[in-house]
Amino acid sequence: QGRIFDFWRWLPTATSFAMLLLVVLNTSLVIGDQGVSLSFGDSSASSGLESRLDAFQNNQQAKLAEFVARIENRQDSNNMQLMQVVFDQTQQTTAENLERIYTFFEEQRLQDLEDMRVGYQELANNDYETIRSLEQLAQYVSFSGEVR
């Protein structure tokens, strides 16, 4: 029985002390659309905190935008370098291919000239043989004509 009596005797004192702490600490309890908010101190500190939080968020957004811009610039630079390398490689490959085509045509031209020279040589040899055959025929005819 003494304990129950002691509890009821100290309950108002404890409640008063808790309320005194809430008043001294300038506690504010706000229930709204965003939920329940319990804050200690004056509202100017809260607004200062909100302004610092807004400034921090704005600063973070600015840094993020700057970071994204730097990444985009770096990506653009990398893309330009890649395009330049591809262009140079393509140009080099095209030059090599044109050199191969030129070499092929030059070899083909030289081969055609050699074939034509061989053909003319054979033609000249055949003409020479034809002339010899005609000379032999003429000698035979003239030799045959003298015997008669």
PyRosetta script that sets phi, psi and omega in degrees:
from pyrosetta import init, pose_from_sequence

init()
pose = pose_from_sequence("QGRIFDFWRWLPTATSFAMLLLVVLNTSLVIGDQGVSLSFGDSSASSGLESRLDAFQNNQQAKLAEFVARIENRQDSNNMQLMQVVFDQTQQTTAENLERIYTFFEEQRLQDLEDMRVGYQELANNDYETIRSLEQLAQYVSFSGEVR")
pose.set_psi(1, -31.6)
pose.set_omega(1, -179.5)
pose.set_phi(2, -70.9)
pose.set_psi(2, -30.9)
pose.set_omega(2, -179.3)
pose.set_phi(3, -73.5)
pose.set_psi(3, -41.2)
pose.set_omega(3, 179.2)
pose.set_phi(4, -63.7)
pose.set_psi(4, -41.2)
pose.set_omega(4, 179.2)
pose.set_phi(5, -63.8)
pose.set_psi(5, -39.6)
pose.set_omega(5, 179.5)
pose.set_phi(6, -65.1)
pose.set_psi(6, -39.5)
pose.set_omega(6, 179.9)
pose.set_phi(7, -62.3)
pose.set_psi(7, -47.2)
pose.set_omega(7, -178.9)
pose.set_phi(8, -69.0)
pose.set_psi(8, -25.5)
pose.set_omega(8, 179.2)
pose.set_phi(9, -77.0)
pose.set_psi(9, -35.6)
pose.set_omega(9, -177.9)
pose.set_phi(10, -90.4)
pose.set_psi(10, -14.6)
pose.set_omega(10, -179.2)
pose.set_phi(11, -60.6)
pose.set_psi(11, -49.1)
pose.set_omega(11, 177.8)
pose.set_phi(12, -63.1)
pose.set_psi(12, -35.6)
pose.set_omega(12, 179.5)
pose.set_phi(13, -67.1)
pose.set_psi(13, -43.8)
pose.set_omega(13, 179.2)
pose.set_phi(14, -65.0)
pose.set_psi(14, -40.5)
pose.set_omega(14, 178.7)
pose.set_phi(15, -65.4)
pose.set_psi(15, -42.4)
pose.set_omega(15, 178.1)
pose.set_phi(16, -63.0)
pose.set_psi(16, -41.6)
pose.set_omega(16, 179.0)
pose.set_phi(17, -64.2)
pose.set_psi(17, -40.7)
pose.set_omega(17, 178.2)
pose.set_phi(18, -63.7)
pose.set_psi(18, -42.2)
pose.set_omega(18, 178.5)
pose.set_phi(19, -66.0)
pose.set_psi(19, -38.3)
pose.set_omega(19, 177.9)
pose.set_phi(20, -61.9)
pose.set_psi(20, -42.7)
pose.set_omega(20, 177.4)
pose.set_phi(21, -62.2)
pose.set_psi(21, -42.2)
pose.set_omega(21, 179.3)
pose.set_phi(22, -62.7)
pose.set_psi(22, -38.9)
pose.set_omega(22, 179.5)
pose.set_phi(23, -71.4)
pose.set_psi(23, -45.4)
pose.set_omega(23, -178.4)
pose.set_phi(24, -63.6)
pose.set_psi(24, -40.2)
pose.set_omega(24, -179.5)
pose.set_phi(25, -82.1)
pose.set_psi(25, 0.4)
pose.set_omega(25, 178.5)
pose.set_phi(26, 53.0)
pose.set_psi(26, 56.1)
pose.set_omega(26, -177.3)
pose.set_phi(27, -80.9)
pose.set_psi(27, 137.9)
pose.set_omega(27, 178.0)
pose.set_phi(28, -130.1)
pose.set_psi(28, 134.1)
pose.set_omega(28, 179.4)
pose.set_phi(29, -115.6)
pose.set_psi(29, 118.0)
pose.set_omega(29, -178.2)
pose.set_phi(30, -119.4)
pose.set_psi(30, 126.9)
pose.set_omega(30, 176.3)
pose.set_phi(31, -116.5)
pose.set_psi(31, 119.5)
pose.set_omega(31, -176.5)
pose.set_phi(32, -148.8)
pose.set_psi(32, -161.2)
pose.set_omega(32, -178.7)
pose.set_phi(33, -64.4)
pose.set_psi(33, -29.4)
pose.set_omega(33, -177.4)
pose.set_phi(34, -88.7)
pose.set_psi(34, -0.1)
pose.set_omega(34, 177.7)
pose.set_phi(35, 115.2)
pose.set_psi(35, -160.5)
pose.set_omega(35, -178.2)
pose.set_phi(36, -97.2)
pose.set_psi(36, 132.9)
pose.set_omega(36, 179.9)
pose.set_phi(37, -127.7)
pose.set_psi(37, 126.3)
pose.set_omega(37, 177.2)
pose.set_phi(38, -115.5)
pose.set_psi(38, 119.4)
pose.set_omega(38, -178.0)
pose.set_phi(39, -128.7)
pose.set_psi(39, 149.8)
pose.set_omega(39, 179.4)
pose.set_phi(40, -115.4)
pose.set_psi(40, 141.3)
pose.set_omega(40, 179.8)
pose.set_phi(41, 100.6)
pose.set_psi(41, -178.5)
pose.set_omega(41, -177.5)
pose.set_phi(42, -80.6)
pose.set_psi(42, 164.7)
pose.set_omega(42, -176.9)
pose.set_phi(43, -70.2)
pose.set_psi(43, -22.8)
pose.set_omega(43, 177.4)
pose.set_phi(44, -66.3)
pose.set_psi(44, -36.5)
pose.set_omega(44, 176.2)
pose.set_phi(45, -65.1)
pose.set_psi(45, -38.5)
pose.set_omega(45, 178.6)
pose.set_phi(46, -65.7)
pose.set_psi(46, -43.6)
pose.set_omega(46, 178.4)
pose.set_phi(47, -67.7)
pose.set_psi(47, -35.0)
pose.set_omega(47, 175.2)
pose.set_phi(48, -63.5)
pose.set_psi(48, -40.7)
pose.set_omega(48, 177.9)
pose.set_phi(49, -65.1)
pose.set_psi(49, -41.5)
pose.set_omega(49, 178.1)
pose.set_phi(50, -64.4)
pose.set_psi(50, -40.2)
pose.set_omega(50, 178.8)
pose.set_phi(51, -66.6)
pose.set_psi(51, -38.3)
pose.set_omega(51, 176.8)
pose.set_phi(52, -65.9)
pose.set_psi(52, -39.1)
pose.set_omega(52, 177.8)
pose.set_phi(53, -65.2)
pose.set_psi(53, -41.9)
pose.set_omega(53, 176.7)
pose.set_phi(54, -62.6)
pose.set_psi(54, -42.9)
pose.set_omega(54, 178.6)
pose.set_phi(55, -62.7)
pose.set_psi(55, -41.5)
pose.set_omega(55, 178.5)
pose.set_phi(56, -62.5)
pose.set_psi(56, -44.2)
pose.set_omega(56, 179.2)
pose.set_phi(57, -63.9)
pose.set_psi(57, -42.9)
pose.set_omega(57, 178.0)
pose.set_phi(58, -62.5)
pose.set_psi(58, -41.3)
pose.set_omega(58, 178.7)
pose.set_phi(59, -63.2)
pose.set_psi(59, -43.3)
pose.set_omega(59, 179.2)
pose.set_phi(60, -64.2)
pose.set_psi(60, -40.4)
pose.set_omega(60, 178.5)
pose.set_phi(61, -65.3)
pose.set_psi(61, -39.8)
pose.set_omega(61, 178.3)
pose.set_phi(62, -64.6)
pose.set_psi(62, -43.5)
pose.set_omega(62, 178.9)
pose.set_phi(63, -64.4)
pose.set_psi(63, -39.7)
pose.set_omega(63, 178.5)
pose.set_phi(64, -64.7)
pose.set_psi(64, -42.5)
pose.set_omega(64, 178.1)
pose.set_phi(65, -63.2)
pose.set_psi(65, -40.1)
pose.set_omega(65, 178.4)
pose.set_phi(66, -65.0)
pose.set_psi(66, -41.9)
pose.set_omega(66, 178.9)
pose.set_phi(67, -62.8)
pose.set_psi(67, -44.0)
pose.set_omega(67, 178.6)
pose.set_phi(68, -62.8)
pose.set_psi(68, -41.2)
pose.set_omega(68, 178.9)
pose.set_phi(69, -63.3)
pose.set_psi(69, -41.6)
pose.set_omega(69, 178.5)
pose.set_phi(70, -64.4)
pose.set_psi(70, -40.8)
pose.set_omega(70, 179.0)
pose.set_phi(71, -64.7)
pose.set_psi(71, -41.7)
pose.set_omega(71, 178.8)
pose.set_phi(72, -63.4)
pose.set_psi(72, -42.6)
pose.set_omega(72, 178.3)
pose.set_phi(73, -63.0)
pose.set_psi(73, -42.9)
pose.set_omega(73, 179.4)
pose.set_phi(74, -64.0)
pose.set_psi(74, -41.2)
pose.set_omega(74, 179.1)
pose.set_phi(75, -64.8)
pose.set_psi(75, -41.8)
pose.set_omega(75, 176.8)
pose.set_phi(76, -61.0)
pose.set_psi(76, -42.8)
pose.set_omega(76, 179.0)
pose.set_phi(77, -63.5)
pose.set_psi(77, -44.3)
pose.set_omega(77, 178.4)
pose.set_phi(78, -62.8)
pose.set_psi(78, -39.8)
pose.set_omega(78, 178.1)
pose.set_phi(79, -63.7)
pose.set_psi(79, -41.3)
pose.set_omega(79, 178.9)
pose.set_phi(80, -64.5)
pose.set_psi(80, -42.0)
pose.set_omega(80, 178.4)
pose.set_phi(81, -63.5)
pose.set_psi(81, -42.0)
pose.set_omega(81, 178.6)
pose.set_phi(82, -63.1)
pose.set_psi(82, -43.7)
pose.set_omega(82, 178.5)
pose.set_phi(83, -62.8)
pose.set_psi(83, -39.0)
pose.set_omega(83, 179.5)
pose.set_phi(84, -65.3)
pose.set_psi(84, -42.7)
pose.set_omega(84, 179.0)
pose.set_phi(85, -63.4)
pose.set_psi(85, -44.5)
pose.set_omega(85, 178.9)
pose.set_phi(86, -63.0)
pose.set_psi(86, -42.5)
pose.set_omega(86, 178.7)
pose.set_phi(87, -61.9)
pose.set_psi(87, -46.6)
pose.set_omega(87, 179.5)
pose.set_phi(88, -62.4)
pose.set_psi(88, -42.9)
pose.set_omega(88, 179.6)
pose.set_phi(89, -63.3)
pose.set_psi(89, -42.8)
pose.set_omega(89, 179.4)
pose.set_phi(90, -64.4)
pose.set_psi(90, -41.8)
pose.set_omega(90, 179.7)
pose.set_phi(91, -63.6)
pose.set_psi(91, -43.1)
pose.set_omega(91, 179.6)
pose.set_phi(92, -64.9)
pose.set_psi(92, -43.3)
pose.set_omega(92, 179.3)
pose.set_phi(93, -63.6)
pose.set_psi(93, -41.3)
pose.set_omega(93, 178.3)
pose.set_phi(94, -62.9)
pose.set_psi(94, -43.2)
pose.set_omega(94, 178.7)
pose.set_phi(95, -62.6)
pose.set_psi(95, -42.0)
pose.set_omega(95, 178.6)
pose.set_phi(96, -64.4)
pose.set_psi(96, -41.4)
pose.set_omega(96, 178.9)
pose.set_phi(97, -64.7)
pose.set_psi(97, -42.1)
pose.set_omega(97, 177.4)
pose.set_phi(98, -64.1)
pose.set_psi(98, -37.2)
pose.set_omega(98, 177.4)
pose.set_phi(99, -64.6)
pose.set_psi(99, -41.4)
pose.set_omega(99, 177.3)
pose.set_phi(100, -63.3)
pose.set_psi(100, -43.2)
pose.set_omega(100, 179.3)
pose.set_phi(101, -62.7)
pose.set_psi(101, -44.3)
pose.set_omega(101, 179.0)
pose.set_phi(102, -61.3)
pose.set_psi(102, -44.2)
pose.set_omega(102, 179.4)
pose.set_phi(103, -62.2)
pose.set_psi(103, -41.9)
pose.set_omega(103, 179.0)
pose.set_phi(104, -61.8)
pose.set_psi(104, -47.7)
pose.set_omega(104, -179.9)
pose.set_phi(105, -63.9)
pose.set_psi(105, -37.9)
pose.set_omega(105, 179.0)
pose.set_phi(106, -65.7)
pose.set_psi(106, -44.0)
pose.set_omega(106, 177.4)
pose.set_phi(107, -63.2)
pose.set_psi(107, -40.2)
pose.set_omega(107, 178.6)
pose.set_phi(108, -64.1)
pose.set_psi(108, -41.1)
pose.set_omega(108, 178.5)
pose.set_phi(109, -62.7)
pose.set_psi(109, -44.6)
pose.set_omega(109, 179.4)
pose.set_phi(110, -65.1)
pose.set_psi(110, -39.1)
pose.set_omega(110, 177.5)
pose.set_phi(111, -63.9)
pose.set_psi(111, -42.4)
pose.set_omega(111, 178.4)
pose.set_phi(112, -63.4)
pose.set_psi(112, -40.7)
pose.set_omega(112, 177.4)
pose.set_phi(113, -62.7)
pose.set_psi(113, -41.4)
pose.set_omega(113, 178.8)
pose.set_phi(114, -64.9)
pose.set_psi(114, -43.3)
pose.set_omega(114, 177.9)
pose.set_phi(115, -61.8)
pose.set_psi(115, -40.3)
pose.set_omega(115, 179.5)
pose.set_phi(116, -66.9)
pose.set_psi(116, -39.9)
pose.set_omega(116, 178.1)
pose.set_phi(117, -62.6)
pose.set_psi(117, -43.7)
pose.set_omega(117, 179.0)
pose.set_phi(118, -63.6)
pose.set_psi(118, -40.8)
pose.set_omega(118, 178.8)
pose.set_phi(119, -63.2)
pose.set_psi(119, -44.6)
pose.set_omega(119, 178.0)
pose.set_phi(120, -64.7)
pose.set_psi(120, -37.5)
pose.set_omega(120, 179.2)
pose.set_phi(121, -64.0)
pose.set_psi(121, -43.5)
pose.set_omega(121, 177.6)
pose.set_phi(122, -64.0)
pose.set_psi(122, -39.9)
pose.set_omega(122, 178.4)
pose.set_phi(123, -63.9)
pose.set_psi(123, -43.0)
pose.set_omega(123, 178.8)
pose.set_phi(124, -65.0)
pose.set_psi(124, -41.7)
pose.set_omega(124, 178.1)
pose.set_phi(125, -62.4)
pose.set_psi(125, -43.1)
pose.set_omega(125, 178.1)
pose.set_phi(126, -63.9)
pose.set_psi(126, -41.2)
pose.set_omega(126, 177.4)
pose.set_phi(127, -62.9)
pose.set_psi(127, -41.1)
pose.set_omega(127, 179.0)
pose.set_phi(128, -63.3)
pose.set_psi(128, -43.2)
pose.set_omega(128, 177.8)
pose.set_phi(129, -65.0)
pose.set_psi(129, -38.1)
pose.set_omega(129, 178.7)
pose.set_phi(130, -64.6)
pose.set_psi(130, -43.7)
pose.set_omega(130, 179.0)
pose.set_phi(131, -63.5)
pose.set_psi(131, -41.7)
pose.set_omega(131, 178.1)
pose.set_phi(132, -63.2)
pose.set_psi(132, -42.2)
pose.set_omega(132, 179.1)
pose.set_phi(133, -62.9)
pose.set_psi(133, -41.2)
pose.set_omega(133, 178.2)
pose.set_phi(134, -65.2)
pose.set_psi(134, -40.3)
pose.set_omega(134, 178.1)
pose.set_phi(135, -63.7)
pose.set_psi(135, -42.0)
pose.set_omega(135, 178.7)
pose.set_phi(136, -64.5)
pose.set_psi(136, -40.4)
pose.set_omega(136, 178.3)
pose.set_phi(137, -64.3)
pose.set_psi(137, -42.7)
pose.set_omega(137, 179.7)
pose.set_phi(138, -64.5)
pose.set_psi(138, -40.5)
pose.set_omega(138, 178.4)
pose.set_phi(139, -66.0)
pose.set_psi(139, -39.7)
pose.set_omega(139, 179.1)
pose.set_phi(140, -64.6)
pose.set_psi(140, -44.3)
pose.set_omega(140, -179.8)
pose.set_phi(141, -65.4)
pose.set_psi(141, -43.6)
pose.set_omega(141, -178.8)
pose.set_phi(142, -69.5)
pose.set_psi(142, -35.7)
pose.set_omega(142, 176.3)
pose.set_phi(143, -67.3)
pose.set_psi(143, -41.6)
pose.set_omega(143, 179.1)
pose.set_phi(144, -66.6)
pose.set_psi(144, -33.9)
pose.set_omega(144, -178.0)
pose.set_phi(145, -72.3)
pose.set_psi(145, -29.1)
pose.set_omega(145, -178.8)
pose.set_phi(146, -76.9)
pose.set_psi(146, -29.7)
pose.set_omega(146, -178.2)
pose.set_phi(147, -71.3)
pose.set_psi(147, -34.2)
pose.set_omega(147, -174.3)
pose.set_phi(148, -69.5)
pose.dump_pdb("model.pdb")
